[in-house]
Amino acid sequence: MDVVLMHDHFDAEHLDKVMDEMRTMGAPVIRAVHIDGSLWVALEGCHRLRAAEKLGLVPVLEEVEYSDTVTAFDLGLDFQENYTISELVDGYWGRQSIRFAD
């Protein structure tokens, strides 16, 4: 499966901490929108997805419906602005993705 990240930037120190936690806790659960086939757009967890890739883990994806009305705040996502799910997902083709084994 291919998982598109919400953003390309990351903090290496934070990534190391997340990897340490994941070694104990296992694969992360990530909320994501299913686009088509094996393509997903993650709504959260860029550091957790990068850590999973480095550790050879496959994340568990919790499907969120594409929506013009449901917002990041409705889902309790940690965003500074309240975007709709469609606003977060649209334009995904220009973002970095990670391929995980199905």
N, C-alpha and C positions, 0 to 999 in steps of 0.2 A: 504494500500500500504506500502511496505517496501522501505525505502530510505537508501542506503549505504552512509556513510560519507566519505569524502576525506581523513580525518585524525582523529585520536582519541584524540589528545590534544586540550585543550581549556583554555582560561583565564576566571576565574570566575568573575572578575570585568567587563570585556568586555561583558560577557554573561548577567550580570545584566543590563548594559546599553542598550543592544540589546532588552532585555525583556521590558524595560521601553518604548523604541521607538515602539515596536510591539504592546503594549497595545493601542497605539493611531492609528498606521498605519494598524493594522490587519495582516493577514497571509502574509508571504513573497512569492515572486516569485523566484524560484530557477531553474537554468539551470541544466538539468540532462539527462543522457542517459538511455533510456528504454531498459532493458535487456530481460525480459520475464514476461508475466503475470502481476503481481503487483510489480515486482522488478525493481527498478531504482537505478542508481549510480549518486549521486550529484556531480557536477563539481565545486561547490562553496557553500558558506553559511552554514558552519558547526555550527557556533554560532547561525545563524538564525533558523536552523533546530532544534537545542537543545532548543532554546527559544520557538519556536512554540509548541514543545512537552510539555514543562512545562506549557504553557498557554492554552493547549487544542485546539490549532489551527491546521488546516490542510494546509500545504503549497500548492501553485499552482506550478506545475512542467511544465517548458517550455522545450519541448523535443529538444535535440541536437542529431544529427545522429552520430552513431559510425563511426569513420574515422581514417584512417592511414595517412591522409594528412592535415586535418584541425587541427590547433594548438590552444593552450590556448591563445596565443597572438592574433590569428585571431579573437577569440571571445571576446577579451578585458578582459579576466580573469586575476586576480591579482596573477600571479605566478612569481617567480624569474627566473625560467628557462622555455623555450618554449617547452613543451611536446606536443605530438599529443594527440588527444582525446583517441585513442586506448591505448596509454601508461598510461594515467590517469585512465582509466577504468579497464584495465587488472589487475587481482589480487584482484578484489573487494571482493572476498569471505573471505578474511582474515581480513576485516575491520568491524568496528562497524556499526550497522544499527539501524534505528528507525522505528517502525511500527506506521503508522497513519491510522485512519479510512478512508475507501474509500468513 
